[in-house]
Amino acid sequence: MKNLFSGLIGMGVGVVVGLYVMQYATSARGRKMRQDISRTVREKERAAEDMMEKAREHAARFGAKVADRVSQGAHQMTGKVDHMKEQLHSVVGE
């Protein structure tokens, strides 16, 4: 019996709170709050998109720098290998 009574009280409180929330949501203040929330969400979405675009640009610049350094290293190694080949040919040719 005690659990039934507690359950009924809980449902009653839930109904009262639900009615209050519904009244607030349909009021001018509630509409303003929803508009404010919606505007804030759109602003945050734009900010997140801007951050993603900046991250993409940064990654592209960083990737280009890495590719340049790898290319320079490969070019230097090619020069060293060519020099070693010339030395080997001169030794073998003797």
N, C-alpha and C positions, 0 to 999 in steps of 0.2 A: 504494500500500500504506500509505503514511504517513497519507493522508487517511482511509482505512478504519479504521485503528487509532485515530486521533483521534476519529472519529465514534463508534466503539464505546465509547471512554472517556467521551465526552460523554453518550452514552445511559446508561451505567452510573451516572455521577454524577447524572444526572436521575432515574433510578429510585430511587437511594438518598435523594436529597433529597425526592422525592415520597412515599416510604414514611415518612420522618421527619415530614413535614408531615401526612400522614394520621394517624399515631400521635398527634401533638400535638393535632390537631383533634378526635379522638375522646376525648381524655383529659379529666379534670375541669378542668384548667387551660385547655384549649382551649374547652370549653363555657363556662366563666366568661368567657373573652376574647370569645367570640361574643355572649354576653349583654351584656357591657359595651359592645361595639361597637353592638349593636342599641339599647340604652338611650340611648347617646350620640347615635345617629342620630335617634331619636325626639325627644330633647330639642332637637337642632338644628332639626328640622322645626318643632317648636312655637315655638321662638324666631324662626324665619324667618316663620312665620304671624303671630306677634305684631308683628313689624317691618312686615310688609305691611299689617296692619290699622291700625297707627299711621300709616303713610305714606298710606293711604286717607283717614283722618280728617284728617290735616294738609292733604292736597290739597283735601278738601271745605271745610275752614275757609278756606284760601287762596282757593279759587274763590269762596266766598261774599263774602269781603272785596273781591275784584276786581269782582265783580258789583255790590256796593254802591257802590263808587267810580265805576264806569261809569254806574250809575243816577244818582248824584248829579251827575256831570258832564253827563249828558243833561238832567237837570232844570234845571241852571244854564243850559245852552245854550238850552233852551226859553224860559226867562225872558228871556234876552238877545234872542232872536229876536222874542218878543212885544213887548218894549220897542222894538226897531228897527221893527217893523210899526206900532206906535202913532206913532212919530216920523214914519215915512213917510206915514201917513194924515193926520197933522196938517199936514205940508208940502204934500201933494197937495190936501188939503181947503182950503187957503188960497187 
